[in-house]
Amino acid sequence: MDDIDAGSVPIGSINPRDYRFVMALARRHNAIVFWHRDRNGVDWQPLLMPLERRRGPRSAKTGVEG
C-alpha cells in the first residue's frame, strides 16, 4: 500500500512557501493545521481548525441579559 501513515508528516510533498504561509495563518488565528489529500488523492490540502470558539454578538435568544 502506497498510502502514508496517519501519523506521518507530508512536508516533503508540500511547497515550502505554502507551508510557511499556512503555518503563519494558524499562528495568527490560534489554530491547528491538518494536512489531508484532495479528492483525487494527489495534492495535500490544509485544514485549519481554531482552538477557540469565535466570539460573536450574543443573541437575544440565549436569555442572557447584557
JOFENRA-V637391 format. One record per run of one state. SS is the DSSP state (helix for helix, strand for strand, loop for the rest). FROM is the first residue (numbers start at 0). TO is the last residue. If there is no record, write none. Layout:
# JOFENRA-V637391
ss=SS from=FROM to=TO
ss=SS from=FROM to=TO
This chain:
# JOFENRA-V637391
ss=loop from=0 to=9
ss=helix from=10 to=12
ss=loop from=13 to=14
ss=helix from=15 to=27
ss=loop from=28 to=29
ss=strand from=30 to=36
ss=loop from=37 to=42
ss=strand from=43 to=49
ss=loop from=50 to=58
ss=helix from=59 to=61
ss=loop from=62 to=65
